Amino acid sequence: MSVGVNSEEFSNFKLYAQTATSGIETDVRGFIVADSTAQEIVVSVRGSMSLVSWIGDVIWAHEFSSICDGCWAHFGFLYAYHEIASSVNTSLASATRLFPTYKITVTGHSLGGAVATLLGMHIRDAGHDVDIYTYGSPRVGNEALARHITSQSGSNYRVTHLADAVARLPPMQLGFRHTSPEYWLSDGHPRTVGYDAADVVVCKGYYNADCNSGAPWWVVDVTSHFYYLVAISHCGEDTARLSLGAVAGVADGPVNGTTATNSTTEGLEPAVADNVAMQAKLDQAYASALAATEGEVEVVF
């Protein structure tokens, strides 16, 4: 799957469903398309329109899930998933009956990435091979959940950009973990969209403080959250192409790139920005302590 499309490419898409929700906790929306050229069914989940409010709330409540032993997920993400899961499952069933040989991809940006992660997990558990692409997704749940998703059949492409503040939340020290691996767009400035494979660093692990989490803790970068190979809020503008499937194994571990060193808080209250920075600082210390005590011997995929 590549990022960056034009109107001619959309001519091969058939829209099967558009799911709009506006709950108390979420305003997640999404759609399902079948692409006859790529022979692919895509479930796409839009991020929240109230991102700044979400960061400002800093509420990290979680809820246990029966999907795997000991798993729990952020309450708001799980709530948003349940809002759209039924309609997505119904529409996806219709699409797969018509196109049983098409591969399935679930994708989302921001809070939509968190919901896409949960959707992809459940679709996999229903017996499908699913590739999950997320951009700027926050941490969804605990390590048991992250391990379960990472070990499932299908590829995981969790993409982060520079010091994107959303991808560094909720905090690790509260038990939240990312899936593995991470594909970090490591160079440039917050509005950079043109990346080559050499600019992408691959970091493995559920509590690593490399890549996005290892960027300077004092940088609270909101701007980079809206630029993931395209300008997220400007359809058709500033597009770039990068096949993420070709990136795997290009680079491992942190690199000394030109990561932005200035905060781009854009709408955050100073006290909120300070809190986000402090959480990042604590997380880096926490991850270092875990690596020292456990030797970073975790088995990751």
Stockholm file with secondary structure:
# STOCKHOLM 1.0

chainA/1-301         MSVGVNSEEFSNFKLYAQTATSGIETDVRGFIVADSTAQEIVVSVRGSMSLVSWIGDVIWAHEFSSICDGCWAHFGFLYAYHEIASSVNTSLASATRLFPTYKITVTGHSLGGAVATLLGMHIRDAGHDVDIYTYGSPRVGNEALARHITSQSGSNYRVTHLADAVARLPPMQLGFRHTSPEYWLSDGHPRTVGYDAADVVVCKGYYNADCNSGAPWWVVDVTSHFYYLVAISHCGEDTARLSLGAVAGVADGPVNGTTATNSTTEGLEPAVADNVAMQAKLDQAYASALAATEGEVEVVF
#=GR chainA/1-301 SS CCSCCCHHHHTTEEEEEEEECCCSSCCCEEEEEEETTTTEEEEEECCCSCHHHHHHHCCCCEEECSSSTTCEEEHHHHHHHHHHHHHHHHHHHHHHHHCTTSEEEEEEETHHHHHHHHHHHHHHHTTCCEEEEEESCCCCBCHHHHHHHHHSSSCEEEEEETTBSGGGCSCGGGTCBCCSCEEEECSSCTTCCCCCGGGEEEECCSSCCSGGGGSCTTCCBSGGGGBSSSBTTSTTSSCCCCCGGGTTTSCBSCCCCCCCCSCBCTTCCHHHHHHHHHHHHHHHHHHHHHHHHHTTCCCCC
#=GC SS_cons         CCSCCCHHHHTTEEEEEEEECCCSSCCCEEEEEEETTTTEEEEEECCCSCHHHHHHHCCCCEEECSSSTTCEEEHHHHHHHHHHHHHHHHHHHHHHHHCTTSEEEEEEETHHHHHHHHHHHHHHHTTCCEEEEEESCCCCBCHHHHHHHHHSSSCEEEEEETTBSGGGCSCGGGTCBCCSCEEEECSSCTTCCCCCGGGEEEECCSSCCSGGGGSCTTCCBSGGGGBSSSBTTSTTSSCCCCCGGGTTTSCBSCCCCCCCCSCBCTTCCHHHHHHHHHHHHHHHHHHHHHHHHHTTCCCCC
//
